[in-house]
Amino acid sequence: MLARLRFLAASIILVAIILHSYDMYPYGIYVHIIGAILWSIISYIEKDYAILLNFGPQILILGTGIIHYLMIT
């Protein structure tokens, strides 16, 4: 089950990277934050704190990007 969740999270991050590379703002941010949340949950369950150190701050950064986008539109 956890292996499938890892595959799903990795796929979501890849889709987010594609959206970012094609400048599909803000969709890339929405997809990316879902992947970052999934990876944070996975890394917490597996006690892999290096991955959590990577994706945890991404949630905050992407969250502020979403808030910024919602405030200017």
N, C-alpha and C positions, 0 to 999 in steps of 0.2 A: 504494500500500500504506500509506504513512504517513498519507495523508488519511483512509483508512478507520479506521486506528488512532486518529486524533484524534477522529473521529466516535464511535467506540466509547467512548473515554475520556470525552467530553462527555456521552454518554448515561448512562454509569455514574454520573457525578457528579450528573446530574439525578435519577436514581433514588434516590441517597443523600439528596439534599435532600428528596425526597418522604418517604422513610422517617423522616428527622429531624423533618419537620414533623408527622407523625402519631405521633411519640414511640414509634417502634418500635425501642427500645433492646434489644440492641446491634446489631441488623441494619444499621442506618444506618451505624454505625462500620465494620463489616466491608466493606460495599459501598463506602463512601467511601475507605477506605484502598487498595482495589484501583484505584479511579479516580485517586487521588493518585499511586500508584506508576506507573501508565500515563502520566500527564501528566508525571511527572518523567523517565521514560525518553524520551518524545517531545521534551521540551524540551532534554534533554542531547544527543540526536541532532541536533536543529536548531540547537543552540547559542543557544537563547532563554533566557537566564539570568534574565530577569524572571519568566517562568512557573515556572522552577525555584525561584526565591526564594519563590514563593507555595506551591507544592505540596511542596517538600522538607521544610519544617518541619511541614507537615500530617501527613506520615508519622510523624514523631516524636510529635506530639501525639496522633494517633489511636492509635498503637502503645501509648502509655502508658495511654490509655483502655481498650484491649483488655486489657492486662495487669492493670489495676485491676479490670476486670469479672471476669476469670478468677480473681483472688485472693479476691474477696469472695463468689464462688459456689461 
